[in-house]
Amino acid sequence: MRYVCDAPDGATWFRFETEAEAEAEAALMRHAVEKYFRRFEAAARESYRAPAGAPTFEQSIGLKAHVARTMPMFLTLRAEDGAGLATAMLPPEGRNQVNFKTVIVGPENADPYLAHEPAILALARHFKLELPRETCFPYA
């Protein structure tokens, strides 16, 4: 996992970038985030076109960068003790995109805004995004 930003009360946002991390997040938070991670990663890989004549190792480097640029960002909010507090799916590179559905959920798809709105606002400030409950929590 990669550090993203600090949040109030000692919590921290991290980005998970591998299928194994997505599976661990799903198990910890008891929801299906790994299904979405796999789907978006597969679509990003499929859309990659390697430069003609590039050596194999350069193609692999290009693929990794392409996937990072084109698939949504998957993040986890963790307490100081490592407990999972919320999971977020933000647009690629944390930039607003038309028709992208940002999702933020708590354990078992519960509403994370009730207990962690200050942390969600810290994430919003970090990426200069608006992350209102009305549009980000799918079960409101």
C-alpha positions as CSV (number, residue, x, y, z in Angstrom):
1,M,0.0,0.0,0.0
2,R,1.1,3.5,-0.7
3,Y,0.6,6.4,1.7
4,V,-1.8,9.1,0.5
5,C,-2.5,11.5,3.3
6,D,-3.2,11.9,7.0
7,A,-6.7,12.3,8.4
8,P,-7.9,13.5,11.8
9,D,-7.7,11.3,15.0
10,G,-4.6,9.5,13.8
11,A,-6.2,7.9,10.8
12,T,-4.4,7.6,7.5
13,W,-5.5,7.1,3.9
14,F,-3.5,4.6,1.8
15,R,-3.9,3.6,-1.8
16,F,-3.9,-0.1,-2.6
17,E,-2.5,-1.1,-6.0
18,T,-2.5,-4.8,-6.3
19,E,-5.1,-7.6,-6.5
20,A,-3.7,-9.1,-3.3
21,E,-4.2,-5.8,-1.5
22,A,-7.7,-5.5,-2.8
23,E,-8.5,-9.0,-1.6
24,A,-7.1,-8.2,1.8
25,E,-9.2,-5.0,1.9
26,A,-12.4,-7.0,1.0
27,A,-11.7,-9.5,3.7
28,L,-11.0,-6.9,6.3
29,M,-13.9,-4.7,5.4
30,R,-16.4,-7.5,4.5
31,H,-17.4,-6.1,1.1
32,A,-16.7,-6.8,-2.6
33,V,-14.1,-4.2,-3.5
34,E,-11.8,-6.8,-5.0
35,K,-14.4,-7.5,-7.7
36,Y,-14.4,-3.9,-8.8
37,F,-10.6,-3.7,-8.6
38,R,-10.2,-6.7,-10.8
39,R,-12.8,-5.4,-13.3
40,F,-11.2,-2.0,-13.7
41,E,-7.6,-3.3,-13.8
42,A,-8.5,-5.8,-16.5
43,A,-10.1,-3.0,-18.6
44,A,-7.1,-0.8,-18.1
45,R,-4.7,-3.6,-19.2
46,E,-6.9,-4.4,-22.2
47,S,-6.8,-0.8,-23.4
48,Y,-3.0,-0.7,-23.3
49,R,-1.2,-0.5,-26.6
50,A,2.6,-0.9,-26.4
51,P,4.8,1.2,-28.7
52,A,5.8,-0.7,-31.8
53,G,9.3,-2.0,-31.6
54,A,9.8,-1.2,-27.9
55,P,11.8,-3.8,-25.9
56,T,9.8,-6.1,-23.7
57,F,10.9,-4.5,-20.4
58,E,9.8,-1.0,-21.7
59,Q,6.4,-2.4,-22.6
60,S,6.0,-3.6,-19.1
61,I,7.0,-0.2,-17.6
62,G,4.5,1.4,-20.0
63,L,1.7,-1.0,-19.0
64,K,2.2,-0.2,-15.3
65,A,2.1,3.5,-15.9
66,H,-1.0,3.1,-18.2
67,V,-2.9,1.1,-15.6
68,A,-2.1,3.7,-12.9
69,R,-3.3,6.5,-15.1
70,T,-6.5,4.9,-16.4
71,M,-8.0,2.8,-13.6
72,P,-9.8,4.3,-10.6
73,M,-7.8,4.9,-7.4
74,F,-8.7,2.4,-4.6
75,L,-8.1,3.7,-1.1
76,T,-8.4,2.6,2.4
77,L,-8.8,4.6,5.6
78,R,-7.0,3.0,8.5
79,A,-7.0,3.8,12.2
80,E,-3.7,4.1,14.1
81,D,-3.9,0.4,15.0
82,G,-4.5,-0.7,11.4
83,A,-8.2,-1.2,11.7
84,G,-10.1,-0.7,8.5
85,L,-12.5,2.3,8.7
86,A,-13.5,3.1,5.1
87,T,-12.8,2.1,1.5
88,A,-13.0,4.6,-1.4
89,M,-12.9,4.4,-5.2
90,L,-11.9,7.7,-6.7
91,P,-11.6,8.7,-10.4
92,P,-8.3,7.9,-12.1
93,E,-5.4,10.1,-10.8
94,G,-7.8,11.6,-8.3
95,R,-9.2,14.0,-11.0
96,N,-12.8,14.7,-11.6
97,Q,-14.3,12.9,-14.6
98,V,-17.7,13.2,-16.1
99,N,-19.9,10.2,-15.4
100,F,-17.4,8.6,-12.9
101,K,-19.2,7.3,-9.9
102,T,-17.1,7.9,-6.8
103,V,-17.9,5.4,-4.0
104,I,-17.0,5.5,-0.3
105,V,-18.2,2.8,2.0
106,G,-17.5,1.5,5.5
107,P,-17.2,-2.0,6.8
108,E,-20.0,-4.3,5.3
109,N,-21.0,-1.3,3.0
110,A,-22.1,0.8,6.0
111,D,-22.2,4.6,5.9
112,P,-18.7,5.8,6.7
113,Y,-19.8,9.5,6.8
114,L,-21.4,9.1,10.2
115,A,-18.1,8.4,12.0
116,H,-15.4,9.4,9.5
117,E,-16.6,12.5,7.7
118,P,-13.6,14.6,8.9
119,A,-11.3,12.0,7.4
120,I,-13.3,11.9,4.1
121,L,-13.0,15.7,4.0
122,A,-9.3,15.4,4.4
123,L,-9.2,13.1,1.4
124,A,-11.3,15.6,-0.5
125,R,-8.9,18.4,0.3
126,H,-5.9,16.3,-0.7
127,F,-7.3,15.6,-4.2
128,K,-9.2,18.9,-4.5
129,L,-12.4,16.9,-5.0
130,E,-15.9,17.2,-3.6
131,L,-16.9,14.0,-1.9
132,P,-20.4,14.6,-0.6
133,R,-22.3,11.7,1.0
134,E,-25.3,12.2,-1.3
135,T,-23.2,11.2,-4.4
136,C,-20.4,9.0,-2.9
137,F,-22.3,6.7,-0.5
138,P,-24.3,4.4,-2.8
139,Y,-26.8,3.3,-0.2
140,A,-28.0,6.7,1.0
